[in-house]
Amino acid sequence: MSETANAPAKTSRWKGLKAEWKKIIWPTKSTLAKESVAVVIITVILGILIKLIDLGIDKLLALIL
């Protein structure tokens, strides 16, 4: 028996893409702004934290060497 006999009918790739595109829930402008601000703040905080850790390790190595 052939496997193609049990395969579902193929739908157009573009129809499937269009159907999936309609399922997307786009954020509102206010939500997008709030989330963007949160990303920038967290990025700055993590950058400062990484810099402090780097300075600490640098000072520790300077003491050891």
ChimeraX attribute file (.defattr): number of C-alpha atoms within 10 A of each C-alpha:
attribute: neighborCount
match mode: 1-to-1
recipient: residues
	/A:1	5
	/A:2	6
	/A:3	6
	/A:4	8
	/A:5	8
	/A:6	8
	/A:7	8
	/A:8	7
	/A:9	8
	/A:10	6
	/A:11	8
	/A:12	9
	/A:13	9
	/A:14	9
	/A:15	10
	/A:16	10
	/A:17	10
	/A:18	11
	/A:19	11
	/A:20	10
	/A:21	10
	/A:22	9
	/A:23	8
	/A:24	8
	/A:25	7
	/A:26	9
	/A:27	10
	/A:28	8
	/A:29	9
	/A:30	9
	/A:31	11
	/A:32	12
	/A:33	12
	/A:34	10
	/A:35	13
	/A:36	12
	/A:37	12
	/A:38	12
	/A:39	12
	/A:40	11
	/A:41	12
	/A:42	12
	/A:43	12
	/A:44	12
	/A:45	12
	/A:46	12
	/A:47	12
	/A:48	12
	/A:49	12
	/A:50	12
	/A:51	12
	/A:52	12
	/A:53	12
	/A:54	12
	/A:55	12
	/A:56	12
	/A:57	12
	/A:58	12
	/A:59	12
	/A:60	11
	/A:61	10
	/A:62	9
	/A:63	8
	/A:64	7
	/A:65	6
